[in-house]
Amino acid sequence: MRQALKKQLMDVAGARPSTDSSTALPARSAHEDVFTTPAATTRPGRLQRRPDFFIIGAPKSGTTAMTHYLSSHPEIFMARKEMHLFGADLEFGARLPRCDQETYLTEFEQANGARSAGEASVWYLYSKQAAAEIKAFNPQARILIMLREPAEMIYSLYYQFLFDANEHLPTFREALAAEEQRRAGRGARRTAYFLKGLVYRETARYAEQVRRYFELFGREQVKVIIYDDFAANPVLAWRETLEFLGVTPRGLDQQFRIVNPNKYVRSRLLQRVMADPWLRSSCVGMRPWLPRKVFGALRRTEAALWHCNARVAKRPPLEPDLRARLKADFAFDNDQLGRLLGRDLTHWSK
């Protein structure tokens, strides 16, 4: 029994490929093995829990609020946000370290018999590979997509990146002008942790992104929530989401509110220290030698420091000429998305 358990755990960790010649596959990386191996066991006879639904994006479209409210439901377990196990094509720096397989699977040990367990990582939608990886990991998974009008989404994203030091250009206009330079891998400071995200308009080409999940999972396993609908009638969106997830419908124990508001930094010096890639890489590199509770405490301390350095305030309105230009840029993609979803989204382009 001990030897069988050891072999299964090694397979999950990507320690060795299958030796069964009838089903031999090309060797895979450690990042890929978790997508196609059976669920790991924490002790003989007990399968480790895996997520059965995923909130995959888009960023700045209500995913933090939805994660927060779903976590209040007694039948739902929500893992910590932005683990990003999937999406091998996503290249993150030390500011957003990719969760490793063991940590990811261990996260769901806390589900404690919950009827449904999920996680939210907003760049799965943008990734060209995450959909296939999630499908291999759990073919029955339910996918929750939240979409915001593209011009507003990327404008909000710019301010998020400005806050967490992924972006350094002082105006949104300059950031848009630098997209081609960034597409070529240039024009970012050392604190940038996700260069692809700085090609802002590419992050909001929703039609192709949503189509990937429809084609792989089927429409019955994918729910799309438009941010406009969520903001206008959050209670209805909440109830429909619970029905989609197959849990008991219930009201909310709290008022709907903005969970992830626009933020500015209080201290640029503290921001530079917290976002320094050398310091962050050193801390992340210590993870294998630190007890899980100790590393978790360090992560919570970091989150507290970012919170203390945040000043919540409204961002200025998007300049009218930029808004008009962006709406024109996104018009074709918005039309394609509307056709894909079977609803009129022309107001996004007006």
N, C-alpha and C positions, 0 to 999 in steps of 0.2 A: 504493500500500500504506500509506504514512504517513498519507494523508488518511483512509483507511478505518479505520485503527487509532484515529486521533484522534476520529473520529465515534463509534466504539464505546465508547471510554473516557468521552466526554462523556455518552453515554446512560446508562452505568452510574452516573455521578456525578449524574445527574438534571439535566444542564445544559439539555436541551431534550426536548420530547416528540416522538413519532414524527410524521412528516409524511405518512405513507402514508394516504391518505383512505379506503382500503378497510378499514383496521384502526384508524382513529383512535379514541382513548380520551380521556376528560377529562384535563386536566392533572393531574399528580400532584406531590406534594411530593418533595423530595430524599430524605426518609426512605423513601418508598414505592418509588422507582424500582428499587432494588436487588432488590426482591422479584420483579420480572417481566421484567427484562432478561437477555439471555444472559450467560454467564460472561465476565468481562473478560479481556483478554489482556495479559500482562506483556511479551511480545515477539511479533512476527509468527509465527503458526503454533502458538503455545503457549497453551492455555487455562489460566486461573487456577483453582486448586483451590478447591472449595467443600465445606463440611461435608456428610456424608451421614447423620449421626445427631445427635440433640439430646437432652441430659439436661435436662428442663424443670422439675424441681421434684418435690415440694414442698420449701420450705426446711426445714432442720433434720431431714431425713429420710434422711441417708446419701449425699447427692449429692456432697459433697466427698470422702468416702471412695471412692465408685465412680469418680469422676474420677481420683483419685490411682492407684487400682489399674489402671484401663484404660490410663493413660499408661505403665504399665510393660510393656505388651504390645508386642512389636516390630512388629506389623502395624498398630498404632493410633496416630494422632496426636491428641492432645488440645490444643486451643487454651487460652489462659488463661481462667480462669473468670469468669463474670458480665460478659460484654461487652454483653449486652442490646441487640443491634441491633434485634430484633423487639419488637412490643408497643407500637404507637404510643400506646395509651391509658395506658401506664405513665408516670407523671410523677415523675421522679427529680430530686433536687437535686444539688449539686456533689459530695456525698460519694460518689455512685454515678453518675458521668457516663456517658451513653449513648455507646457506641462508634460512631464514624462509619463510613460504608460503606467508604472506602478503607482505613482501619486494619483493619477487620474482614476484608476480602478479603485484605489483605496478610498477616494473621496465618497464613493457611493456606499461604502460600508455603513455610513451614517443614515442611510435611508430608513432603517428600522421598520421594515414591513410596510412602507408607504405603498399605496396602490399604484402610483406613477412617480417616476423619477426623471428629472431632466437637467439639462445644462444649457447655458446661453453663451455663445461666442460669436460676436457680430461680424467677424471677417470670414466665416464659413460661406456666406452667400457670395461674396466677391471671389473667393477661391475657385479656380477651375478644377481642382482635384478633390476638394472636401466632400462634395456630394457623393462621388463614387466610393470614397473611403468610409463615409458614414453608412452607406448602403451595404458595404461588405461587413462592417462591424455589426450592424443590426438592420436587416432587410425590412423588418416590420416597424421601424421607427417612424414616429409622426414628426413632421417638420412644420414649425411655426415661423412664418416670414412676416416682418413688419416693414412697411415701405412709407417713406415720406416724400413729398414733392421734391424733386432732385435739387433745384436751386437752393431751397431752404436747407435741405439736408447737408449739402457740401459747405454751405456758409456756416452752419452750426459746427460741422466737423472741423473747419479751419480754426474756429475759436477753441475747440477742445484740444487740437494739436498745439495751438499757441500756448495753452495752459500747461500741457504736460511736456513741452519742449521738443516735440517731434517737428514742429514748425518754428521758424525764426523770423520769417519775413513779416514786416510790421503791418501790411495791409493785405486784404483778400485779393485786391486787384493785382498786386505784385505776385502773390502766390499762384494765381491763375496764369500769369504771364510766364512763370517759371516751370510750368508743367512739362514742356518738351525737354528741358534741361534735366529735370528730375526723372523723366522716363528713361533718359540715357544714363541715369545713375549719378548725376552731378547736382550741385546746387543745394546741398543740405549740410547742416552742421553736424558735429560729432555726437550731439545729443539726440539726433534723429534715430528713431528705432524702427520705423516702418516706411521706407522710402516709397513703396508702391502706393501707399495711401495718400501721398502728396501729389499724385496725379489725380486730382480731385474728381474731375468729370468722369474718369473711368470707373470710379467707385459707385456711381449712380446710374450706370447703364443696366437698369434692372431687367429688361426683357430677356436677355440672354441668360442672366443669372437665375431667374425664376424658372425659365424653360428647362435648365439642367435638372432641377429638382422634380419638376413635373414628369420629365421623361424617365428618370430613374426610379422614382417612388410611386408615380401615379398620382393623379389629382386627389384621390380619396385620402391619401396620407399627407397631403400638404394643405395647410391653411394660410391664406394671405390676408393680413389685416392692413388696411390703408390707414395711415396716421390720422387723416382727416376724420375718419369714422371713429377711431379710438378717442380722439379729443372731443368729438361732438356727442358721443353716447358711450362713455366708457363702461357703463354697467352692461349694456348689450354686448359689447365686445368681450367683456369678461365672461358672461354667461355662455356665449358661443364658443369661447375657447375651452371652458370646462367641458362642454358637451363634446367638442372635438377630441379632447384628451380622455374621455370616457370616465370622468370622475363625477361624484355627486354634485349636482348644481347647488349653489348656495350663494347668499348675499355676501357682501364684504363687511368685515368688522371695522373698517376704517374708511375715511373719505379718500377719494381719488385726489392725488396731488402730484406735482412735478417732483420726480425723485432725483433726476440728474440735471440740475439747472445749469445755466451758463456761468462760468467761473473765470476769474482773473487771479493771477498770483499776487500775493502780498509782498513777497521778497524774491527778487530775481536771483539773489545770491543763493538762497536756500534752494530755489528751483534748480540752479546749475549744479549744486552739490548733489541733490537727490537724483538728478537725471544723468550725472556723469557716467559714461559707459564703462570706464575702467573700474570705478567703485562698485557699480552694479554687477559687473561681470565677476568681480572678486567675491561679492556676497552670494551670488547665484552658484558660483563654483564650490562654495562651502556646503551646499545642500546635501551632497551624499554623505558627509561626515557629521552632520548635525541631526539630533533626534527630531522627529517630525514635529513634536510640540514646540521645540525651540525655534525651528525654522518658521512655524506658523506664527509664533509670537513676534518674530522679526518682521514678518509680512504685515501683521496687524499694526506694528509700530510704524512701519513705512506708510501705510494707509492713513494713519492718524496724523503723521507729519504733513502729508499732502493736504489732508483736510484742514489742518491748522493754517496752512499757507494759502488757502483758497478764500477768495472774496466773491460772494455771489452777487451778480449784477446783470441786468439786461444788456445784451449786445446792441450796438446801434443798428438801425434798419439797413437792409441791403440796398446799396445805391441803385436807383431806378434804371440807369443805363446798363449796369451789370446784370440786374435781374432780367431785363428784356433780352439781353444777349444770351444769357444762360437758358431762358425759356425757349428761345429759338434753337439753340444747340441741342436741347433735349426733346424737341417736338417729335421727331421721327421715332425715337426710342419710346417716348410716352405713348405714342399711337400704337406701336407694336405691343407694348405691355397691356394697353387697354383691350386690344384684340385677344391677347392671350388669356386675360382674366374675364373677358366678356362684360366689361363695364366701360363707361365713358369717363376718360381721364383728360379730356380736352381742356378742362379748366386749369390743369397743370401747365399748359403751354400758352395761356392767355395773360 
